[in-house]
Amino acid sequence: GIATDAAWSFKMTVHVIGDEGCRCFGDAMRDLDNKALIRGNFILLGADTVTNADLRPVLEQHKRQAKFDKGTAATLVFKECANNVRTGNELLIAVDRRNDRLHYHQRLRMHHKESRYQIPLDVFLGNSCVALHHNLLDPQIAIGSPSMLSLFNDNFDFQTRDDFVRGLLINEELLDSRIYVAMLPAAQYAHKVNNWPAYQLVSRDIINRWAYPFVPDIGLYKLQQQYVFHKDNIYKSPEAHVSKVALLQNVVIQAGSHVDSGTVISDSVIGANCRIGKNCRLTNAYLMAAVTVMDNCKLEHCVVGDGAIINVDCDVSAGCVLGAKSVLPAKTTLAKTLITSTPSRRRSEDEVAVELKSIGPNAYIVSDLTTGDPEDSDGEDLLPQQALCIPKMGDLLAPLDEI
């Protein structure tokens, strides 16, 4: 059982280190360096990274490279991905085929497939054996040398990991530091969940068991099995009430949820204590806890927050996200829309609240223009080619230009 297989984790000690002055990734790295808590090689990954990868071979590769090249600052871990799906974490890199040294790094646009790339000529003139990879995913996993922390401390313009990569590639000789690359095997899974398209993709992969042993029926929560695994990737809690309901494929239903007759569900996740009425159709829908969906509703490619209510005869599709406790009036049709339950929104305490358009007593439309900060360089660094907008849910099988 899970208690036996993961016995090592029960004896593991976790130290949480915090600092109120840290406002970005770079500040956290500088704080770790100032506290001198890390003295050797370390594994660096975000809390939003989902992976079952065995990183021991990558760590050993990094150690060998560091012995050969004293200027080794980091080894970035990438994985091959499908060319027809974009989540904002895909990139193009140029690598020296002889030693896996990184020479060029560019993130790809989320919703468009590039017809051409602009790569500096120096990448090819200075290296006789360069390989270009344009089908790679960045799960935000890296092996860092102790010098990586000091590089952040010496360069306060390094705010994000992309700042660090770009800074070292531009100033390799000045900083006397280099970055190398490691590829994960095809059988190992890794992905970063930092937006709704990535959330949708990783949810689908977990349901289809590509991230095994991280599957719904493994029983990590309270070390008890929460779901019974049925054919066609149906994961249903024994405490869920589903009668005369068509569960087609790739469905997760948590405990306490009740689905009435005549409803058809496929490729969806139903949270705890949800109530779904009669004759509804849910496809690629993600319902959090205590969501109520009245009769005759259609939900496609959407996310519904905790405690939200969708009244009768509603059509919610094409990338909608409904915030917690929002209430959608009856016979509402929405597409590519974000809904919140509060009438105003402000990006910071210093800004004036922005009044939002109301479609009901507890349903207000959130515009893309009220969600991002145009002066925030972090977002631009991560996705320099992407317009300021909220990545929404969509059809993962659709051509990039149609999403």
C-alpha positions as CSV (number, residue, x, y, z in Angstrom):
1,G,0.0,0.0,0.0
2,I,0.9,3.7,-0.1
3,A,2.0,3.6,3.6
4,T,4.6,1.0,2.7
5,D,5.8,2.5,-0.6
6,A,6.2,6.0,0.8
7,A,7.6,5.0,4.2
8,W,10.7,7.1,3.6
9,S,8.7,10.3,3.4
10,F,7.3,9.9,6.9
11,K,10.8,10.3,8.4
12,M,11.7,13.2,6.2
13,T,12.2,16.6,7.9
14,V,10.9,19.6,6.1
15,H,12.2,23.1,7.0
16,V,10.2,26.0,5.8
17,I,12.2,29.2,5.3
18,G,10.4,32.5,4.9
19,D,11.2,36.2,4.6
20,E,8.7,39.0,4.4
21,G,11.1,41.0,2.2
22,C,11.0,38.5,-0.6
23,R,8.8,39.8,-3.4
24,C,10.1,37.6,-6.3
25,F,12.1,34.5,-7.1
26,G,15.3,36.4,-7.2
27,D,14.8,37.9,-3.7
28,A,14.3,34.4,-2.4
29,M,17.5,33.1,-3.9
30,R,19.4,36.1,-2.5
31,D,17.9,35.5,0.9
32,L,19.1,31.9,0.8
33,D,22.6,33.0,-0.1
34,N,22.7,35.6,2.7
35,K,21.6,33.0,5.2
36,A,24.2,30.5,3.9
37,L,21.8,27.7,4.3
38,I,22.9,25.9,1.1
39,R,26.5,24.9,0.7
40,G,26.4,22.2,-2.0
41,N,24.5,21.3,-5.2
42,F,20.7,21.5,-4.8
43,I,17.5,20.7,-6.7
44,L,15.4,23.7,-7.6
45,L,11.8,23.4,-8.6
46,G,8.6,25.3,-8.0
47,A,5.6,24.2,-5.9
48,D,3.5,24.2,-9.1
49,T,5.7,21.6,-10.8
50,V,4.1,18.1,-11.1
51,T,6.6,15.4,-11.8
52,N,7.4,11.7,-11.2
53,A,10.9,12.1,-12.5
54,D,13.9,10.4,-11.0
55,L,16.4,13.3,-10.7
56,R,19.3,11.4,-9.3
57,P,20.9,10.8,-12.8
58,V,20.5,14.5,-13.6
59,L,22.2,15.4,-10.3
60,E,25.0,13.1,-11.0
61,Q,25.4,14.5,-14.5
62,H,25.5,18.0,-13.0
63,K,28.2,16.9,-10.6
64,R,30.3,15.4,-13.3
65,Q,30.0,18.5,-15.4
66,A,30.9,20.7,-12.5
67,K,34.2,18.8,-12.0
68,F,35.1,19.3,-15.6
69,D,33.9,23.0,-15.8
70,K,34.3,24.9,-12.6
71,G,32.0,27.7,-14.0
72,T,29.0,25.4,-14.1
73,A,26.2,27.4,-12.5
74,A,23.1,25.3,-13.3
75,T,21.7,22.4,-15.2
76,L,18.3,23.1,-16.6
77,V,15.9,20.1,-17.0
78,F,13.7,19.9,-20.1
79,K,11.3,17.4,-21.6
80,E,10.1,16.8,-25.1
81,C,6.5,17.7,-25.7
82,A,3.8,17.7,-28.4
83,N,4.1,20.4,-31.1
84,N,0.3,21.0,-31.2
85,V,-0.3,22.1,-27.6
86,R,0.9,25.3,-26.0
87,T,0.7,26.2,-22.3
88,G,3.3,29.1,-22.2
89,N,6.0,26.8,-20.9
90,E,7.3,25.6,-24.3
91,L,10.6,27.0,-25.6
92,L,13.3,26.9,-28.3
93,I,16.9,26.3,-27.3
94,A,20.3,26.0,-29.0
95,V,22.6,23.4,-27.3
96,D,26.2,22.3,-28.0
97,R,25.8,18.7,-29.0
98,R,29.2,17.8,-27.6
99,N,28.6,18.8,-24.0
100,D,25.0,19.9,-23.7
101,R,25.9,23.5,-23.0
102,L,23.1,26.0,-23.5
103,H,23.8,28.8,-26.0
104,Y,20.3,30.2,-26.7
105,H,16.9,30.3,-24.9
106,Q,13.6,31.6,-26.1
107,R,10.0,31.0,-24.9
108,L,7.4,30.4,-27.5
109,R,4.1,32.2,-27.9
110,M,1.1,30.4,-26.3
111,H,-1.5,30.6,-29.1
112,H,0.5,30.9,-32.3
113,K,2.8,28.6,-34.2
114,E,5.9,30.4,-35.4
115,S,6.8,30.2,-39.1
116,R,10.4,31.5,-38.4
117,Y,12.8,32.1,-35.6
118,Q,15.4,34.8,-35.1
119,I,18.6,33.3,-33.6
120,P,21.7,35.4,-33.2
121,L,24.4,34.6,-35.7
122,D,27.0,34.4,-32.9
123,V,25.4,31.2,-31.7
124,F,26.5,29.4,-34.9
125,L,29.7,31.3,-35.5
126,G,31.1,30.6,-32.1
127,N,30.1,26.9,-32.0
128,S,30.8,24.2,-34.6
129,C,28.2,21.7,-33.4
130,V,24.9,23.3,-32.4
131,A,21.5,21.5,-32.1
132,L,18.2,23.4,-32.1
133,H,15.3,22.0,-30.1
134,H,11.9,23.6,-30.6
135,N,9.7,20.9,-29.1
136,L,10.7,21.2,-25.5
137,L,8.8,21.9,-22.3
138,D,10.2,23.7,-19.4
139,P,8.9,22.2,-16.1
140,Q,10.9,24.7,-14.1
141,I,13.3,22.0,-12.7
142,A,17.0,22.7,-12.3
143,I,20.1,21.5,-10.5
144,G,22.0,24.5,-9.0
145,S,25.6,24.9,-8.0
146,P,26.4,27.0,-4.9
147,S,27.6,29.7,-7.3
148,M,24.0,30.0,-8.6
149,L,23.0,31.7,-5.4
150,S,25.9,34.1,-5.4
151,L,25.2,35.1,-9.0
152,F,21.7,36.2,-7.9
153,N,23.3,38.1,-5.0
154,D,25.7,39.9,-7.3
155,N,23.1,40.7,-9.9
156,F,20.0,42.4,-8.4
157,D,18.4,42.6,-11.9
158,F,17.9,38.8,-11.8
159,Q,14.3,38.8,-10.6
160,T,13.1,35.6,-12.3
161,R,14.7,32.4,-13.4
162,D,14.5,33.6,-17.0
163,D,16.5,36.7,-16.0
164,F,19.2,34.4,-14.6
165,V,19.3,32.4,-17.8
166,R,19.3,35.4,-20.1
167,G,21.9,37.2,-18.0
168,L,24.4,34.3,-18.1
169,L,24.0,33.7,-21.8
170,I,24.7,37.3,-22.6
171,N,27.5,37.7,-20.0
172,E,29.1,34.3,-20.0
173,E,32.7,35.6,-20.2
174,L,32.1,38.4,-17.8
175,L,30.5,36.2,-15.2
176,D,32.6,33.2,-16.0
177,S,29.5,31.0,-15.6
178,R,27.8,28.6,-17.9
179,I,24.4,26.7,-18.1
180,Y,24.0,23.1,-19.2
181,V,20.9,21.1,-20.2
182,A,19.5,17.7,-19.3
183,M,16.6,15.9,-21.0
184,L,14.1,13.7,-19.1
185,P,13.4,10.3,-20.5
186,A,10.1,9.9,-22.3
187,A,8.7,7.6,-19.6
188,Q,9.1,10.3,-16.9
189,Y,6.5,13.0,-16.5
190,A,7.1,16.7,-15.7
191,H,5.0,19.8,-16.2
192,K,4.5,23.2,-14.6
193,V,0.9,24.2,-13.7
194,N,1.0,28.0,-13.8
195,N,-2.2,28.8,-15.9
196,W,-5.5,27.3,-16.8
197,P,-4.3,25.6,-20.0
198,A,-1.6,23.9,-18.1
199,Y,-4.0,23.0,-15.3
200,Q,-6.3,21.4,-17.9
201,L,-3.5,19.5,-19.6
202,V,-2.0,18.1,-16.4
203,S,-5.4,17.1,-15.1
204,R,-6.0,15.1,-18.3
205,D,-2.6,13.5,-18.0
206,I,-3.1,12.5,-14.4
207,I,-6.5,11.0,-15.1
208,N,-5.0,9.1,-18.0
209,R,-2.3,7.8,-15.7
210,W,0.7,9.4,-17.5
211,A,2.1,10.7,-14.2
212,Y,1.9,7.3,-12.4
213,P,2.2,6.8,-9.5
214,F,0.5,10.2,-9.1
215,V,-3.0,9.0,-10.0
216,P,-6.4,9.8,-8.3
217,D,-6.7,6.3,-6.8
218,I,-3.3,6.2,-5.1
219,G,-4.7,7.3,-1.8
220,L,-2.2,10.1,-0.8
221,Y,-4.8,12.0,1.2
222,K,-5.0,10.6,4.7
223,L,-3.3,7.5,3.4
224,Q,-6.7,6.2,2.4
225,Q,-8.0,5.3,-1.0
226,Q,-10.5,8.0,-2.0
227,Y,-11.6,6.6,-5.3
228,V,-12.5,3.3,-7.0
229,F,-10.9,3.0,-10.4
230,H,-13.3,1.8,-13.1
231,K,-12.8,1.2,-16.8
232,D,-12.5,4.2,-19.2
233,N,-10.6,6.1,-16.6
234,I,-13.6,6.6,-14.3
235,Y,-12.6,7.5,-10.7
236,K,-15.6,7.5,-8.4
237,S,-15.8,7.9,-4.6
238,P,-17.9,5.2,-2.9
239,E,-19.6,8.1,-1.1
240,A,-20.7,9.8,-4.4
241,H,-24.3,9.4,-5.5
242,V,-24.5,8.7,-9.2
243,S,-27.5,6.9,-10.5
244,K,-28.7,6.6,-14.1
245,V,-25.9,8.9,-15.2
246,A,-23.7,8.4,-18.3
247,L,-20.1,8.6,-17.3
248,L,-18.4,8.3,-20.6
249,Q,-14.6,8.6,-20.0
250,N,-11.9,10.4,-18.0
251,V,-14.1,11.4,-15.0
252,V,-13.3,12.0,-11.4
253,I,-16.1,12.3,-8.8
254,Q,-15.3,13.1,-5.2
255,A,-17.1,12.1,-2.1
256,G,-20.5,13.7,-1.2
257,S,-21.3,14.7,-4.7
258,H,-24.8,14.0,-6.2
259,V,-25.6,13.8,-9.9
260,D,-29.2,13.4,-11.0
261,S,-30.5,11.2,-13.8
262,G,-30.2,12.1,-17.5
263,T,-26.8,13.9,-17.0
264,V,-23.8,13.0,-19.3
265,I,-20.3,13.6,-18.0
266,S,-17.0,13.2,-19.8
267,D,-13.4,14.4,-19.4
268,S,-14.4,16.3,-16.2
269,V,-13.5,16.5,-12.5
270,I,-16.3,16.9,-9.9
271,G,-15.2,18.1,-6.5
272,A,-16.5,17.2,-3.1
273,N,-20.2,17.9,-2.2
274,C,-21.3,19.1,-5.6
275,R,-24.8,18.9,-6.7
276,I,-25.6,18.5,-10.5
277,G,-29.2,18.5,-11.7
278,K,-31.0,16.6,-14.4
279,N,-30.2,16.5,-18.1
280,C,-26.9,18.3,-17.9
281,R,-23.9,17.8,-20.1
282,L,-20.4,18.3,-18.8
283,T,-17.4,18.1,-21.0
284,N,-13.9,19.2,-19.9
285,A,-15.4,20.9,-16.9
286,Y,-13.6,21.3,-13.6
287,L,-15.9,21.8,-10.6
288,M,-14.4,22.7,-7.2
289,A,-16.0,21.8,-3.9
290,A,-19.7,22.5,-3.1
291,V,-20.7,23.6,-6.6
292,T,-24.4,23.6,-7.6
293,V,-25.4,23.1,-11.2
294,M,-29.2,23.2,-11.9
295,D,-31.1,21.3,-14.5
296,N,-30.5,21.5,-18.2
297,C,-27.1,23.1,-18.1
298,K,-24.2,22.7,-20.5
299,L,-20.7,23.1,-19.4
300,E,-17.7,22.8,-21.7
301,H,-14.0,23.7,-21.2
302,C,-14.6,25.7,-18.0
303,V,-13.6,25.9,-14.4
304,V,-16.1,26.6,-11.6
305,G,-14.9,27.8,-8.2
306,D,-15.9,26.7,-4.7
307,G,-19.6,27.2,-3.7
308,A,-20.6,28.7,-7.1
309,I,-24.1,28.3,-8.3
310,I,-25.2,27.8,-12.0
311,N,-28.9,28.2,-12.4
312,V,-31.1,26.4,-14.9
313,D,-30.6,26.4,-18.7
314,C,-27.1,27.9,-18.6
315,D,-24.5,27.4,-21.3
316,V,-21.0,27.9,-20.0
317,S,-18.2,27.1,-22.5
318,A,-15.1,28.0,-24.5
319,G,-12.7,28.8,-21.6
320,C,-14.9,30.3,-18.9
321,V,-13.7,30.6,-15.3
322,L,-16.3,31.2,-12.6
323,G,-14.9,32.4,-9.3
324,A,-15.8,31.1,-5.9
325,K,-19.3,31.8,-4.6
326,S,-20.4,33.4,-7.9
327,V,-24.1,32.9,-8.9
328,L,-24.9,32.7,-12.6
329,P,-28.5,33.7,-13.4
330,A,-30.8,31.3,-15.3
331,K,-30.5,31.0,-19.1
332,T,-27.1,32.7,-19.1
333,T,-24.8,32.0,-22.1
334,L,-21.1,32.6,-21.6
335,A,-17.9,32.0,-23.7
336,K,-14.3,33.0,-23.0
337,T,-15.3,35.0,-19.9
338,L,-14.1,35.3,-16.4
339,I,-16.6,35.8,-13.6
340,T,-16.1,36.9,-10.0
341,S,-18.6,37.2,-7.2
342,T,-17.4,40.7,-6.0
343,P,-18.4,43.9,-7.8
344,S,-14.9,45.6,-7.8
345,R,-11.3,44.6,-8.4
346,R,-8.0,46.3,-7.5
347,R,-4.5,45.2,-8.4
348,S,-2.9,46.7,-5.3
349,E,-3.8,48.7,-2.2
350,D,-2.6,51.9,-3.9
351,E,-4.9,51.6,-6.9
352,V,-8.5,52.7,-7.2
353,A,-10.9,49.8,-7.4
354,V,-12.2,49.0,-10.9
355,E,-16.0,48.6,-11.2
356,L,-16.9,45.4,-13.1
357,K,-19.9,44.8,-15.4
358,S,-22.7,42.9,-13.7
359,I,-24.7,40.0,-15.1
360,G,-26.3,39.1,-11.8
361,P,-26.3,39.9,-8.1
362,N,-23.2,37.8,-7.5
363,A,-21.7,37.6,-11.0
364,Y,-19.4,40.2,-12.5
365,I,-17.3,40.0,-15.7
366,V,-13.6,40.4,-15.2
367,S,-11.9,42.1,-18.2
368,D,-8.3,41.1,-19.2
369,L,-7.4,44.8,-18.7
370,T,-8.1,44.6,-15.0
371,T,-6.0,41.5,-14.2
372,G,-2.4,42.2,-15.2
373,D,0.0,44.9,-14.3
374,P,1.6,46.5,-17.3
375,E,4.5,47.8,-15.2
376,D,5.3,44.3,-13.9
377,S,8.4,43.1,-15.7
378,D,8.2,39.6,-14.3
379,G,5.3,38.6,-16.6
380,E,7.1,40.1,-19.6
381,D,10.2,38.2,-18.8
382,L,8.5,34.9,-18.7
383,L,6.4,35.4,-21.8
384,P,7.9,38.4,-23.7
385,Q,5.9,37.6,-26.9
386,Q,2.5,37.2,-25.3
387,A,-0.1,39.9,-25.1
388,L,-1.5,40.9,-21.7
389,C,-4.4,38.6,-21.2
390,I,-5.6,35.7,-19.1
391,P,-4.8,32.2,-20.5
392,K,-8.1,30.4,-20.6
393,M,-9.3,26.9,-20.9
394,G,-9.7,25.5,-24.4
395,D,-9.8,22.5,-26.7
396,L,-6.4,20.9,-26.4
397,L,-6.8,19.1,-29.7
398,A,-7.6,22.3,-31.7
399,P,-5.0,23.9,-34.0
400,L,-3.0,26.6,-32.2
401,D,-4.4,29.5,-34.2
402,E,-8.0,28.5,-33.2
403,I,-7.5,28.3,-29.5
